[in-house]
Amino acid sequence: MNNKIYIDDFVIWQESADEKLPDFSFIPPMVRRRMSNIEKIAVGLAGKIAPQQQNYTTVFASRFGEWEQTIQLIKQFFDDHEMSPAGFSNSVHNAAAGLFSLITKNTNSYTAIAAGDDTLEMAVLKALTEKRDVMVVFAGEHNPDIYTPLLTKPHDAFGLAVMITQNGKRQIKVMPGQKDADVLTLKTMADFLQGNTNQVITKSWVIQND
């Protein structure tokens, strides 16, 4: 794990009554029409901070991934006893990562992560172990209605993209984690990125302004 990194840029978005999806207008219209909501969130936010040079890897993370696409596929299989190949390609967990690579023509490696409550922590951990520039994207779509009775509260759509570099604008010190740390939330990470807190503590790593 690198002892020091740099935060070069970031963007945070959360669903509101006025904005159900972030701006994703940079995506070509032909591609846009075939994208799911979570792809529009993840790729749209990544595109806002994507550097022009292509020498960076990407980490796309989502706890639940393609909820809507998966439900549609299950219904289609139940009704028609078959699944749409196009629908299946949009349901896999690395769909947004692959799509972003195609749109930006970035041929470097990418990783797709799902780790339950620890998804955001593990995504950042993956970036901290790299020795090159990494973009981390963490996103989730609004939960499908069918899941509402099973949730303690609705899951609104959200997204975070942050560019972690080896030499950039804001230097960050990286230290070992603390076993009794709380689960890392989007709000905690957002507060740190926005300068509201000086430190983020997780089970596997600690970052603080240097």
C-alpha positions in Angstrom: 0.0 0.0 0.0 1.3 3.5 -0.9 2.2 5.7 2.1 1.2 8.8 0.2 -1.3 9.5 -2.6 -2.9 12.5 -4.1 -6.5 13.4 -4.7 -6.6 15.1 -8.0 -10.4 15.6 -8.6 -13.7 14.2 -7.4 -17.4 14.5 -8.0 -20.3 13.5 -5.7 -24.0 13.2 -6.8 -27.2 12.1 -5.0 -30.7 11.7 -6.3 -33.1 14.5 -5.4 -36.7 15.4 -6.3 -35.4 17.6 -9.1 -32.7 15.4 -10.4 -33.2 11.6 -10.8 -30.0 11.2 -12.8 -26.7 13.2 -13.2 -25.7 14.8 -16.5 -24.4 12.2 -18.9 -24.7 14.2 -22.1 -21.1 13.5 -23.1 -22.1 9.9 -23.9 -23.0 9.4 -27.6 -26.8 9.3 -28.1 -26.7 5.9 -29.8 -24.9 4.4 -26.7 -26.9 6.4 -24.2 -30.2 4.9 -25.3 -29.1 1.4 -24.4 -27.7 2.2 -21.0 -29.3 1.4 -17.7 -29.7 4.0 -15.0 -26.7 2.8 -12.9 -24.5 2.9 -16.0 -25.7 6.5 -16.7 -24.8 7.4 -13.1 -21.4 5.7 -13.0 -20.2 6.5 -16.5 -21.7 10.0 -16.4 -19.8 10.9 -13.2 -16.6 9.2 -14.3 -16.7 11.3 -17.5 -16.8 14.5 -15.5 -13.3 13.9 -14.0 -11.7 11.6 -16.5 -8.3 13.0 -17.5 -7.4 13.3 -21.2 -4.4 11.0 -20.9 -5.2 7.3 -20.8 -2.5 6.1 -18.4 -4.9 5.3 -15.5 -6.8 2.3 -14.3 -10.4 2.3 -13.1 -12.3 0.7 -10.1 -16.1 0.5 -10.4 -17.9 -0.5 -7.3 -21.6 -1.1 -6.5 -23.1 -3.1 -3.7 -26.3 -4.1 -5.6 -25.3 -3.4 -9.2 -27.9 -3.8 -11.9 -31.1 -4.4 -9.9 -33.5 -3.3 -12.6 -31.8 -5.2 -15.4 -31.6 -8.4 -13.3 -35.3 -8.3 -12.4 -36.2 -7.7 -16.0 -34.2 -10.7 -17.1 -35.8 -13.0 -14.4 -39.3 -11.8 -15.5 -38.4 -12.4 -19.1 -37.1 -15.9 -18.4 -40.2 -16.7 -16.3 -42.6 -15.5 -19.1 -40.7 -16.5 -22.3 -38.2 -19.1 -21.0 -35.3 -17.2 -22.6 -33.2 -14.2 -21.9 -32.2 -11.3 -24.1 -28.4 -11.4 -24.8 -28.4 -7.6 -24.8 -30.2 -7.5 -21.5 -27.8 -10.0 -20.0 -24.7 -8.0 -21.2 -26.2 -5.0 -19.3 -26.8 -7.0 -16.1 -23.3 -8.1 -15.3 -21.4 -6.3 -12.6 -18.7 -4.9 -14.8 -21.0 -3.5 -17.4 -20.4 0.2 -16.5 -16.6 -0.4 -16.3 -16.5 -2.0 -19.7 -18.8 0.7 -21.2 -16.6 3.5 -19.8 -13.5 1.9 -21.3 -15.1 1.7 -24.7 -16.4 5.3 -24.7 -13.1 6.8 -23.5 -10.9 4.4 -25.4 -9.0 3.7 -22.2 -7.4 0.3 -22.7 -5.9 0.1 -19.2 -7.2 -2.5 -16.7 -10.4 -2.1 -14.7 -11.9 -3.8 -11.7 -15.5 -4.3 -10.7 -16.2 -4.7 -7.0 -19.1 -5.8 -4.8 -18.4 -6.4 -1.2 -21.7 -5.9 0.7 -21.5 -3.2 3.3 -17.7 -2.8 2.7 -18.0 -2.2 -1.0 -16.7 1.4 -0.8 -13.9 0.5 1.6 -12.8 -2.3 -0.7 -12.9 -0.1 -3.8 -10.6 2.5 -2.2 -8.4 -0.3 -0.8 -7.9 -1.6 -4.3 -6.9 1.9 -5.5 -4.5 2.4 -2.6 -2.6 -0.8 -3.5 -2.0 0.4 -7.1 1.2 2.2 -8.0 -0.3 4.3 -10.8 -3.2 6.7 -11.2 -6.6 5.2 -10.4 -10.2 6.4 -10.8 -12.6 5.0 -8.2 -16.3 5.1 -9.1 -18.9 4.1 -6.5 -22.6 4.1 -7.6 -26.0 2.7 -6.9 -29.4 3.1 -8.5 -32.8 3.7 -6.8 -34.0 0.4 -5.5 -36.7 -1.4 -7.6 -40.2 -1.2 -6.1 -40.3 -5.0 -5.5 -37.5 -4.6 -2.9 -39.2 -1.7 -1.0 -41.0 -4.0 1.6 -37.7 -5.7 2.4 -35.7 -2.5 3.1 -35.5 -0.5 6.3 -35.5 2.6 4.1 -35.5 3.3 0.3 -32.1 3.2 -1.5 -31.9 6.5 -3.4 -29.6 6.7 -6.4 -26.1 8.1 -5.8 -22.6 8.3 -7.2 -19.1 9.2 -6.4 -16.0 9.4 -8.6 -12.5 10.3 -7.3 -9.2 10.5 -9.2 -6.3 9.2 -7.1 -2.9 10.0 -8.5 0.8 9.6 -7.7 1.4 13.4 -8.0 -1.5 15.8 -7.9 -3.3 18.6 -6.2 -4.0 17.3 -2.6 -1.5 15.1 -0.8 -3.0 12.4 1.4 -1.2 10.2 4.0 -2.2 6.5 4.1 -1.9 4.4 7.3 -3.0 1.0 8.5 -6.7 0.5 9.4 -8.4 0.0 12.8 -10.2 -3.3 13.4 -13.1 -1.7 15.3 -13.8 1.0 12.7 -17.3 1.6 11.5 -18.5 0.7 8.0 -17.4 3.4 5.5 -20.4 5.3 4.2 -20.8 7.6 1.2 -21.3 10.6 3.6 -18.1 9.9 5.5 -16.1 9.8 2.3 -17.9 12.8 0.9 -17.2 14.8 4.0 -13.5 14.1 3.7 -13.3 14.9 0.0 -15.2 18.2 0.6 -12.9 19.2 3.5 -15.4 18.8 6.3 -13.3 16.2 8.1 -9.5 15.6 8.2 -9.5 11.9 8.4 -11.3 8.7 7.3 -10.8 5.5 9.4 -11.8 2.1 8.1 -10.9 -1.5 9.1 -8.3 -1.9 6.3 -6.9 1.7 5.9 -6.8 5.2 7.3 -6.4 8.3 5.1 -5.8 11.8 6.3 -4.7 15.2 5.0 -0.9 15.4 5.0 
